[in-house]
Amino acid sequence: MNRIVRFVQDSIGEMKKVVWPSREEVTASTRVVLVSTVLFAAVLGIVDFIIFKGIDLLF
C-alpha cells in the first residue's frame, strides 16, 4: 500500500513539472498537421491516379 501512495505522490510531483503548451501553440500545431495531411493526401491521390492510368494504358 505504501508503494502505491508513493507512486501517486511521485506522479503528482512530475505532473507539476510539465510545461503545457499555450492555446496558440496548440492551434498552430493543429493547423500544420491538418494542412500537411491534406497536402499528403492530395499528392498520394495524384500518384495513385497516374499509376492507375499507366496500368490502364498497358492492359
ChimeraX attribute file (.defattr): number of C-alpha atoms within 10 A of each C-alpha:
attribute: neighborCount
match mode: 1-to-1
recipient: residues
	/A:1	6
	/A:2	6
	/A:3	8
	/A:4	9
	/A:5	10
	/A:6	11
	/A:7	12
	/A:8	11
	/A:9	12
	/A:10	12
	/A:11	11
	/A:12	11
	/A:13	11
	/A:14	10
	/A:15	11
	/A:16	10
	/A:17	8
	/A:18	8
	/A:19	7
	/A:20	10
	/A:21	9
	/A:22	8
	/A:23	9
	/A:24	9
	/A:25	11
	/A:26	12
	/A:27	12
	/A:28	10
	/A:29	11
	/A:30	12
	/A:31	12
	/A:32	11
	/A:33	12
	/A:34	11
	/A:35	11
	/A:36	12
	/A:37	12
	/A:38	11
	/A:39	12
	/A:40	12
	/A:41	12
	/A:42	12
	/A:43	12
	/A:44	12
	/A:45	12
	/A:46	12
	/A:47	12
	/A:48	12
	/A:49	12
	/A:50	12
	/A:51	12
	/A:52	11
	/A:53	11
	/A:54	11
	/A:55	10
	/A:56	9
	/A:57	8
	/A:58	6
	/A:59	5
